[in-house]
Amino acid sequence: MQIDEKKQKILNSLAKITKKLRGRQSQFMLASENDISTSIISTVERALKDPQFTTIYKLAEALNIKPHKLIKMVEDDLPPDFTLIDR
């Protein structure tokens, strides 16, 4: 599997988990209540762009979850043997 395909798996997982954690709250409400741009939330939820670490941190806070727990949820959603580095 190519690195771009692997990266896309991570982005797809982050997108799915972000949508799940956001629940029924609109992207607009989440954004406006937490000083995040709606376009960033939309981009993350559509798995279109690799967000910066600080964006993930802020998004986690907006979703009322610790950043490490958000990352752990993404990790747990990936295949057990998933790795970005082929050794």
Backbone as XML, in Angstrom:
<?xml version="1.0"?>
<chain id="A" units="angstrom">
  <residue number="1" name="MET">
    <atom name="N" x="0.848" y="-1.180" z="0.000"/>
    <atom name="CA" x="0.000" y="0.000" z="0.000"/>
    <atom name="C" x="0.892" y="1.241" z="0.000"/>
  </residue>
  <residue number="2" name="GLN">
    <atom name="N" x="0.547" y="2.207" z="-0.822"/>
    <atom name="CA" x="1.296" y="3.443" z="-0.931"/>
    <atom name="C" x="1.051" y="4.341" z="0.281"/>
  </residue>
  <residue number="3" name="ILE">
    <atom name="N" x="1.994" y="5.238" z="0.540"/>
    <atom name="CA" x="1.883" y="6.150" z="1.678"/>
    <atom name="C" x="0.626" y="7.012" z="1.562"/>
  </residue>
  <residue number="4" name="ASP">
    <atom name="N" x="0.275" y="7.442" z="0.352"/>
    <atom name="CA" x="-0.929" y="8.264" z="0.182"/>
    <atom name="C" x="-2.187" y="7.488" z="0.566"/>
  </residue>
  <residue number="5" name="GLU">
    <atom name="N" x="-2.226" y="6.202" z="0.238"/>
    <atom name="CA" x="-3.365" y="5.360" z="0.614"/>
    <atom name="C" x="-3.423" y="5.190" z="2.129"/>
  </residue>
  <residue number="6" name="LYS">
    <atom name="N" x="-2.283" y="5.023" z="2.745"/>
    <atom name="CA" x="-2.225" y="4.866" z="4.201"/>
    <atom name="C" x="-2.662" y="6.159" z="4.890"/>
  </residue>
  <residue number="7" name="LYS">
    <atom name="N" x="-2.179" y="7.257" z="4.384"/>
    <atom name="CA" x="-2.549" y="8.556" z="4.945"/>
    <atom name="C" x="-4.060" y="8.760" z="4.819"/>
  </residue>
  <residue number="8" name="GLN">
    <atom name="N" x="-4.621" y="8.363" z="3.692"/>
    <atom name="CA" x="-6.049" y="8.519" z="3.479"/>
    <atom name="C" x="-6.853" y="7.670" z="4.459"/>
  </residue>
  <residue number="9" name="LYS">
    <atom name="N" x="-6.348" y="6.500" z="4.815"/>
    <atom name="CA" x="-7.029" y="5.666" z="5.816"/>
    <atom name="C" x="-7.123" y="6.393" z="7.157"/>
  </residue>
  <residue number="10" name="ILE">
    <atom name="N" x="-6.050" y="7.061" z="7.534"/>
    <atom name="CA" x="-6.049" y="7.824" z="8.786"/>
    <atom name="C" x="-7.052" y="8.973" z="8.699"/>
  </residue>
  <residue number="11" name="LEU">
    <atom name="N" x="-7.028" y="9.698" z="7.595"/>
    <atom name="CA" x="-7.945" y="10.824" z="7.424"/>
    <atom name="C" x="-9.401" y="10.358" z="7.405"/>
  </residue>
  <residue number="12" name="ASN">
    <atom name="N" x="-9.669" y="9.224" z="6.770"/>
    <atom name="CA" x="-11.028" y="8.678" z="6.751"/>
    <atom name="C" x="-11.489" y="8.306" z="8.155"/>
  </residue>
  <residue number="13" name="SER">
    <atom name="N" x="-10.597" y="7.733" z="8.935"/>
    <atom name="CA" x="-10.924" y="7.370" z="10.308"/>
    <atom name="C" x="-11.202" y="8.611" z="11.151"/>
  </residue>
  <residue number="14" name="LEU">
    <atom name="N" x="-10.349" y="9.620" z="11.025"/>
    <atom name="CA" x="-10.556" y="10.879" z="11.755"/>
    <atom name="C" x="-11.886" y="11.502" z="11.358"/>
  </residue>
  <residue number="15" name="ALA">
    <atom name="N" x="-12.210" y="11.456" z="10.083"/>
    <atom name="CA" x="-13.476" y="12.017" z="9.596"/>
    <atom name="C" x="-14.662" y="11.309" z="10.243"/>
  </residue>
  <residue number="16" name="LYS">
    <atom name="N" x="-14.626" y="9.987" z="10.235"/>
    <atom name="CA" x="-15.725" y="9.191" z="10.796"/>
    <atom name="C" x="-15.898" y="9.463" z="12.286"/>
  </residue>
  <residue number="17" name="ILE">
    <atom name="N" x="-14.806" y="9.518" z="13.003"/>
    <atom name="CA" x="-14.865" y="9.716" z="14.452"/>
    <atom name="C" x="-15.308" y="11.142" z="14.791"/>
  </residue>
  <residue number="18" name="THR">
    <atom name="N" x="-14.828" y="12.116" z="14.028"/>
    <atom name="CA" x="-15.239" y="13.505" z="14.255"/>
    <atom name="C" x="-16.747" y="13.655" z="14.068"/>
  </residue>
  <residue number="19" name="LYS">
    <atom name="N" x="-17.264" y="13.074" z="12.998"/>
    <atom name="CA" x="-18.712" y="13.130" z="12.754"/>
    <atom name="C" x="-19.479" y="12.469" z="13.892"/>
  </residue>
  <residue number="20" name="LYS">
    <atom name="N" x="-18.975" y="11.319" z="14.321"/>
    <atom name="CA" x="-19.643" y="10.580" z="15.403"/>
    <atom name="C" x="-19.657" y="11.403" z="16.690"/>
  </residue>
  <residue number="21" name="LEU">
    <atom name="N" x="-18.537" y="11.987" z="17.054"/>
    <atom name="CA" x="-18.446" y="12.769" z="18.285"/>
    <atom name="C" x="-19.258" y="14.062" z="18.210"/>
  </residue>
  <residue number="22" name="ARG">
    <atom name="N" x="-19.356" y="14.634" z="17.025"/>
    <atom name="CA" x="-20.132" y="15.855" z="16.854"/>
    <atom name="C" x="-21.616" y="15.570" z="17.036"/>
  </residue>
  <residue number="23" name="GLY">
    <atom name="N" x="-22.017" y="14.362" z="16.686"/>
    <atom name="CA" x="-23.410" y="13.969" z="16.863"/>
    <atom name="C" x="-24.353" y="14.807" z="16.030"/>
  </residue>
  <residue number="24" name="ARG">
    <atom name="N" x="-25.417" y="15.275" z="16.658"/>
    <atom name="CA" x="-26.448" y="16.027" z="15.940"/>
    <atom name="C" x="-26.149" y="17.521" z="15.866"/>
  </residue>
  <residue number="25" name="GLN">
    <atom name="N" x="-25.087" y="17.944" z="16.545"/>
    <atom name="CA" x="-24.716" y="19.357" z="16.500"/>
    <atom name="C" x="-24.211" y="19.688" z="15.093"/>
  </residue>
  <residue number="26" name="SER">
    <atom name="N" x="-24.638" y="20.796" z="14.563"/>
    <atom name="CA" x="-24.204" y="21.175" z="13.215"/>
    <atom name="C" x="-22.731" y="21.599" z="13.220"/>
  </residue>
  <residue number="27" name="GLN">
    <atom name="N" x="-22.122" y="21.500" z="12.060"/>
    <atom name="CA" x="-20.752" y="21.980" z="11.916"/>
    <atom name="C" x="-20.679" y="23.464" z="12.261"/>
  </residue>
  <residue number="28" name="PHE">
    <atom name="N" x="-21.672" y="24.196" z="11.835"/>
    <atom name="CA" x="-21.700" y="25.635" z="12.085"/>
    <atom name="C" x="-21.716" y="25.938" z="13.586"/>
  </residue>
  <residue number="29" name="MET">
    <atom name="N" x="-22.557" y="25.234" z="14.335"/>
    <atom name="CA" x="-22.640" y="25.471" z="15.780"/>
    <atom name="C" x="-21.335" y="25.080" z="16.475"/>
  </residue>
  <residue number="30" name="LEU">
    <atom name="N" x="-20.800" y="23.928" z="16.119"/>
    <atom name="CA" x="-19.530" y="23.494" z="16.714"/>
    <atom name="C" x="-18.446" y="24.529" z="16.434"/>
  </residue>
  <residue number="31" name="ALA">
    <atom name="N" x="-18.399" y="25.006" z="15.210"/>
    <atom name="CA" x="-17.388" y="25.988" z="14.821"/>
    <atom name="C" x="-17.575" y="27.304" z="15.568"/>
  </residue>
  <residue number="32" name="SER">
    <atom name="N" x="-18.794" y="27.822" z="15.545"/>
    <atom name="CA" x="-19.018" y="29.150" z="16.136"/>
    <atom name="C" x="-18.859" y="29.140" z="17.655"/>
  </residue>
  <residue number="33" name="GLU">
    <atom name="N" x="-19.194" y="28.055" z="18.303"/>
    <atom name="CA" x="-19.070" y="27.978" z="19.761"/>
    <atom name="C" x="-17.641" y="27.738" z="20.228"/>
  </residue>
  <residue number="34" name="ASN">
    <atom name="N" x="-16.757" y="27.363" z="19.303"/>
    <atom name="CA" x="-15.399" y="26.996" z="19.699"/>
    <atom name="C" x="-14.305" y="27.709" z="18.911"/>
  </residue>
  <residue number="35" name="ASP">
    <atom name="N" x="-14.665" y="28.784" z="18.221"/>
    <atom name="CA" x="-13.688" y="29.584" z="17.477"/>
    <atom name="C" x="-12.860" y="28.731" z="16.505"/>
  </residue>
  <residue number="36" name="ILE">
    <atom name="N" x="-13.581" y="27.901" z="15.754"/>
    <atom name="CA" x="-12.972" y="27.085" z="14.700"/>
    <atom name="C" x="-13.726" y="27.424" z="13.417"/>
  </residue>
  <residue number="37" name="SER">
    <atom name="N" x="-13.034" y="27.444" z="12.320"/>
    <atom name="CA" x="-13.721" y="27.738" z="11.068"/>
    <atom name="C" x="-14.550" y="26.529" z="10.631"/>
  </residue>
  <residue number="38" name="THR">
    <atom name="N" x="-15.722" y="26.809" z="10.102"/>
    <atom name="CA" x="-16.590" y="25.752" z="9.588"/>
    <atom name="C" x="-15.896" y="24.998" z="8.472"/>
  </residue>
  <residue number="39" name="SER">
    <atom name="N" x="-15.122" y="25.699" z="7.674"/>
    <atom name="CA" x="-14.437" y="25.032" z="6.565"/>
    <atom name="C" x="-13.420" y="24.008" z="7.062"/>
  </residue>
  <residue number="40" name="ILE">
    <atom name="N" x="-12.783" y="24.274" z="8.194"/>
    <atom name="CA" x="-11.840" y="23.299" z="8.753"/>
    <atom name="C" x="-12.586" y="22.039" z="9.188"/>
  </residue>
  <residue number="41" name="ILE">
    <atom name="N" x="-13.688" y="22.215" z="9.883"/>
    <atom name="CA" x="-14.469" y="21.058" z="10.325"/>
    <atom name="C" x="-14.968" y="20.270" z="9.118"/>
  </residue>
  <residue number="42" name="SER">
    <atom name="N" x="-15.455" y="20.976" z="8.118"/>
    <atom name="CA" x="-15.938" y="20.328" z="6.901"/>
    <atom name="C" x="-14.823" y="19.547" z="6.209"/>
  </residue>
  <residue number="43" name="THR">
    <atom name="N" x="-13.669" y="20.152" z="6.104"/>
    <atom name="CA" x="-12.526" y="19.511" z="5.453"/>
    <atom name="C" x="-12.096" y="18.257" z="6.206"/>
  </residue>
  <residue number="44" name="VAL">
    <atom name="N" x="-12.076" y="18.329" z="7.530"/>
    <atom name="CA" x="-11.714" y="17.165" z="8.348"/>
    <atom name="C" x="-12.760" y="16.072" z="8.164"/>
  </residue>
  <residue number="45" name="GLU">
    <atom name="N" x="-14.031" y="16.432" z="8.220"/>
    <atom name="CA" x="-15.104" y="15.437" z="8.129"/>
    <atom name="C" x="-15.250" y="14.832" z="6.734"/>
  </residue>
  <residue number="46" name="ARG">
    <atom name="N" x="-14.695" y="15.476" z="5.735"/>
    <atom name="CA" x="-14.710" y="14.909" z="4.385"/>
    <atom name="C" x="-13.371" y="14.268" z="4.032"/>
  </residue>
  <residue number="47" name="ALA">
    <atom name="N" x="-12.450" y="14.241" z="4.997"/>
    <atom name="CA" x="-11.139" y="13.606" z="4.838"/>
    <atom name="C" x="-10.378" y="14.164" z="3.627"/>
  </residue>
  <residue number="48" name="LEU">
    <atom name="N" x="-10.464" y="15.479" z="3.439"/>
    <atom name="CA" x="-9.846" y="16.095" z="2.274"/>
    <atom name="C" x="-8.443" y="16.629" z="2.516"/>
  </residue>
  <residue number="49" name="LYS">
    <atom name="N" x="-8.120" y="16.881" z="3.776"/>
    <atom name="CA" x="-6.850" y="17.538" z="4.075"/>
    <atom name="C" x="-6.313" y="17.014" z="5.399"/>
  </residue>
  <residue number="50" name="ASP">
    <atom name="N" x="-5.013" y="16.903" z="5.469"/>
    <atom name="CA" x="-4.342" y="16.470" z="6.687"/>
    <atom name="C" x="-4.266" y="17.670" z="7.634"/>
  </residue>
  <residue number="51" name="PRO">
    <atom name="N" x="-5.046" y="17.657" z="8.715"/>
    <atom name="CA" x="-5.045" y="18.828" z="9.605"/>
    <atom name="C" x="-3.746" y="18.949" z="10.394"/>
  </residue>
  <residue number="52" name="GLN">
    <atom name="N" x="-3.413" y="20.179" z="10.730"/>
    <atom name="CA" x="-2.250" y="20.416" z="11.583"/>
    <atom name="C" x="-2.520" y="19.844" z="12.967"/>
  </residue>
  <residue number="53" name="PHE">
    <atom name="N" x="-1.461" y="19.556" z="13.684"/>
    <atom name="CA" x="-1.583" y="19.013" z="15.032"/>
    <atom name="C" x="-2.378" y="19.959" z="15.932"/>
  </residue>
  <residue number="54" name="THR">
    <atom name="N" x="-2.140" y="21.248" z="15.802"/>
    <atom name="CA" x="-2.867" y="22.207" z="16.634"/>
    <atom name="C" x="-4.358" y="22.209" z="16.301"/>
  </residue>
  <residue number="55" name="THR">
    <atom name="N" x="-4.694" y="21.949" z="15.061"/>
    <atom name="CA" x="-6.102" y="21.848" z="14.661"/>
    <atom name="C" x="-6.748" y="20.624" z="15.308"/>
  </residue>
  <residue number="56" name="ILE">
    <atom name="N" x="-6.050" y="19.508" z="15.317"/>
    <atom name="CA" x="-6.565" y="18.299" z="15.966"/>
    <atom name="C" x="-6.765" y="18.569" z="17.458"/>
  </residue>
  <residue number="57" name="TYR">
    <atom name="N" x="-5.833" y="19.250" z="18.058"/>
    <atom name="CA" x="-5.922" y="19.576" z="19.479"/>
    <atom name="C" x="-7.163" y="20.427" z="19.762"/>
  </residue>
  <residue number="58" name="LYS">
    <atom name="N" x="-7.345" y="21.466" z="18.950"/>
    <atom name="CA" x="-8.486" y="22.364" z="19.140"/>
    <atom name="C" x="-9.809" y="21.644" z="18.842"/>
  </residue>
  <residue number="59" name="LEU">
    <atom name="N" x="-9.815" y="20.820" z="17.818"/>
    <atom name="CA" x="-11.010" y="20.061" z="17.469"/>
    <atom name="C" x="-11.389" y="19.111" z="18.608"/>
  </residue>
  <residue number="60" name="ALA">
    <atom name="N" x="-10.408" y="18.456" z="19.178"/>
    <atom name="CA" x="-10.675" y="17.558" z="20.305"/>
    <atom name="C" x="-11.294" y="18.327" z="21.466"/>
  </residue>
  <residue number="61" name="GLU">
    <atom name="N" x="-10.735" y="19.468" z="21.781"/>
    <atom name="CA" x="-11.296" y="20.281" z="22.865"/>
    <atom name="C" x="-12.732" y="20.680" z="22.566"/>
  </residue>
  <residue number="62" name="ALA">
    <atom name="N" x="-13.002" y="21.056" z="21.307"/>
    <atom name="CA" x="-14.361" y="21.444" z="20.914"/>
    <atom name="C" x="-15.329" y="20.273" z="21.048"/>
  </residue>
  <residue number="63" name="LEU">
    <atom name="N" x="-14.823" y="19.059" z="20.840"/>
    <atom name="CA" x="-15.644" y="17.858" z="20.931"/>
    <atom name="C" x="-15.686" y="17.283" z="22.357"/>
  </residue>
  <residue number="64" name="ASN">
    <atom name="N" x="-15.114" y="18.045" z="23.294"/>
    <atom name="CA" x="-15.096" y="17.655" z="24.712"/>
    <atom name="C" x="-14.397" y="16.322" z="24.965"/>
  </residue>
  <residue number="65" name="ILE">
    <atom name="N" x="-13.262" y="16.173" z="24.325"/>
    <atom name="CA" x="-12.462" y="14.967" z="24.495"/>
    <atom name="C" x="-10.991" y="15.394" z="24.544"/>
  </residue>
  <residue number="66" name="LYS">
    <atom name="N" x="-10.202" y="14.688" z="25.290"/>
    <atom name="CA" x="-8.769" y="14.987" z="25.336"/>
    <atom name="C" x="-8.149" y="14.619" z="23.987"/>
  </residue>
  <residue number="67" name="PRO">
    <atom name="N" x="-7.195" y="15.412" z="23.514"/>
    <atom name="CA" x="-6.572" y="15.127" z="22.213"/>
    <atom name="C" x="-6.011" y="13.707" z="22.107"/>
  </residue>
  <residue number="68" name="HIS">
    <atom name="N" x="-5.388" y="13.222" z="23.173"/>
    <atom name="CA" x="-4.820" y="11.869" z="23.093"/>
    <atom name="C" x="-5.917" y="10.814" z="22.955"/>
  </residue>
  <residue number="69" name="LYS">
    <atom name="N" x="-7.086" y="11.082" z="23.491"/>
    <atom name="CA" x="-8.192" y="10.130" z="23.347"/>
    <atom name="C" x="-8.736" y="10.136" z="21.917"/>
  </residue>
  <residue number="70" name="LEU">
    <atom name="N" x="-8.777" y="11.307" z="21.299"/>
    <atom name="CA" x="-9.197" y="11.382" z="19.901"/>
    <atom name="C" x="-8.222" y="10.598" z="19.026"/>
  </residue>
  <residue number="71" name="ILE">
    <atom name="N" x="-6.944" y="10.803" z="19.250"/>
    <atom name="CA" x="-5.931" y="10.079" z="18.472"/>
    <atom name="C" x="-6.029" y="8.579" z="18.737"/>
  </residue>
  <residue number="72" name="LYS">
    <atom name="N" x="-6.277" y="8.196" z="19.974"/>
    <atom name="CA" x="-6.430" y="6.781" z="20.311"/>
    <atom name="C" x="-7.646" y="6.181" z="19.606"/>
  </residue>
  <residue number="73" name="MET">
    <atom name="N" x="-8.728" y="6.942" z="19.511"/>
    <atom name="CA" x="-9.912" y="6.458" z="18.800"/>
    <atom name="C" x="-9.605" y="6.226" z="17.321"/>
  </residue>
  <residue number="74" name="VAL">
    <atom name="N" x="-8.827" y="7.118" z="16.732"/>
    <atom name="CA" x="-8.413" y="6.933" z="15.341"/>
    <atom name="C" x="-7.535" y="5.697" z="15.235"/>
  </residue>
  <residue number="75" name="GLU">
    <atom name="N" x="-6.582" y="5.578" z="16.137"/>
    <atom name="CA" x="-5.684" y="4.416" z="16.134"/>
    <atom name="C" x="-6.478" y="3.117" z="16.260"/>
  </residue>
  <residue number="76" name="ASP">
    <atom name="N" x="-7.446" y="3.087" z="17.154"/>
    <atom name="CA" x="-8.251" y="1.887" z="17.368"/>
    <atom name="C" x="-9.139" y="1.553" z="16.177"/>
  </residue>
  <residue number="77" name="ASP">
    <atom name="N" x="-9.463" y="2.554" z="15.371"/>
    <atom name="CA" x="-10.307" y="2.344" z="14.198"/>
    <atom name="C" x="-9.529" y="1.766" z="13.019"/>
  </residue>
  <residue number="78" name="LEU">
    <atom name="N" x="-8.219" y="1.909" z="13.042"/>
    <atom name="CA" x="-7.372" y="1.403" z="11.963"/>
    <atom name="C" x="-7.105" y="-0.086" z="12.151"/>
  </residue>
  <residue number="79" name="PRO">
    <atom name="N" x="-6.700" y="-0.781" z="11.086"/>
    <atom name="CA" x="-6.362" y="-2.205" z="11.229"/>
    <atom name="C" x="-5.272" y="-2.389" z="12.289"/>
  </residue>
  <residue number="80" name="PRO">
    <atom name="N" x="-5.296" y="-3.508" z="12.997"/>
    <atom name="CA" x="-4.333" y="-3.725" z="14.094"/>
    <atom name="C" x="-2.868" y="-3.654" z="13.671"/>
  </residue>
  <residue number="81" name="ASP">
    <atom name="N" x="-2.567" y="-4.028" z="12.457"/>
    <atom name="CA" x="-1.171" y="-4.024" z="11.995"/>
    <atom name="C" x="-0.832" y="-2.786" z="11.180"/>
  </residue>
  <residue number="82" name="PHE">
    <atom name="N" x="-1.670" y="-1.751" z="11.268"/>
    <atom name="CA" x="-1.479" y="-0.550" z="10.461"/>
    <atom name="C" x="-0.187" y="0.166" z="10.838"/>
  </residue>
  <residue number="83" name="THR">
    <atom name="N" x="0.534" y="0.611" z="9.829"/>
    <atom name="CA" x="1.741" y="1.412" z="10.020"/>
    <atom name="C" x="1.952" y="2.295" z="8.791"/>
  </residue>
  <residue number="84" name="LEU">
    <atom name="N" x="2.478" y="3.468" z="9.001"/>
    <atom name="CA" x="2.813" y="4.349" z="7.883"/>
    <atom name="C" x="4.187" y="4.005" z="7.304"/>
  </residue>
  <residue number="85" name="ILE">
    <atom name="N" x="5.017" y="3.381" z="8.117"/>
    <atom name="CA" x="6.385" y="3.088" z="7.727"/>
    <atom name="C" x="6.507" y="1.603" z="7.382"/>
  </residue>
  <residue number="86" name="ASP">
    <atom name="N" x="6.903" y="1.320" z="6.171"/>
    <atom name="CA" x="7.165" y="-0.066" z="5.785"/>
    <atom name="C" x="8.583" y="-0.412" z="6.178"/>
  </residue>
  <residue number="87" name="ARG">
    <atom name="N" x="8.698" y="-1.451" z="6.957"/>
    <atom name="CA" x="10.036" y="-1.878" z="7.402"/>
    <atom name="C" x="10.402" y="-3.206" z="6.810"/>
  </residue>
</chain>
